[in-house]
Amino acid sequence: HFPRLRSVAGDVQVSYNAKLRSFSSPGASSVASLSVLANFELTQVTMTNLTRVKGPMAISFNKALETLSDFDSLQQVLNNLEIKGNQRLKDVSTFQNLQLIGGSFLVENNTSLEDMSGLSQDLTVAGNMEISNNDKLLKLSSLETLPVVRGFAVLSINCTGNSVRPPDIPECVSCASWEVPNLDRTSCKPNYIFVLVVGFIYLLAFCLSVALCMTLRNVMVVDAIIISLSGCVLLRTTE
């Protein structure tokens, strides 16, 4: 912990510490660059007064890190911002005041990430933005407005199961029970096997009903046998 540290002219690197569980520098307001990499037991990073990173910032490959909640004052990252490979990270709600990323913004391979709603509505990305391969991120509609991106933007959502992402909708949509996703998962198509199985079941039920009626007619004195559309068998005896 570095509670009295106010500014760092050089780089801050917190990397490859197998047993480190927390890093705290609540007083630091600016650093040349910030790297938090491959700290396998790290669960908390606290830099509540940090307003500016003059170079790149990377928070990546921290296996136990679940939330980023202590960068509330951060306004500028003047180079790339990378958030990659944090297996338990669920949200990035800490960046609600971030206004400028001077390079590219990469959010990749965070397998538990579910929510991107913490980004500032005033965020500008001078380079490219890529949000991809985050397995549980099934929608981007939680972003009230997308950042201004000067380069290209890649927004990839990994729809799973019986869901697809149409080109004009920023979230996964479930197919009907009788449909399956196309190979590119942008639309649904009929599941012909499902339709054939259901049709066969209905045909089998009808045949069994007819067979039952014939059997009853042979053993009972019946004036009329009626099979309703719902499959019910109605008997009208001569009495």
Sequence and secondary structure as in RCSB ss.txt:
>XXXX:A:sequence
HFPRLRSVAGDVQVSYNAKLRSFSSPGASSVASLSVLANFELTQVTMTNLTRVKGPMAISFNKALETLSDFDSLQ
QVLNNLEIKGNQRLKDVSTFQNLQLIGGSFLVENNTSLEDMSGLSQDLTVAGNMEISNNDKLLKLSSLETLPVVR
GFAVLSINCTGNSVRPPDIPECVSCASWEVPNLDRTSCKPNYIFVLVVGFIYLLAFCLSVALCMTLRNVMVVDAI
IISLSGCVLLRTTE
>XXXX:A:secstr
  TT  B SSEEEEE  SS  EEE TT  EESEEEEE  TT  EEE TT  EESS EEEE  TT  B  S TT  
EESS EEEE  TT  B GGGTT  EESS EEEE  TT  B TTS TT EESS EEEE  TT  B TT SS  EES
S EEE     TTEE  TT SB EE  TTEEE TTSSSEEE HHHHHHHHHHHHHHHHHHHHHHHHHHHHS EEEE
EE TTS EEEEE  
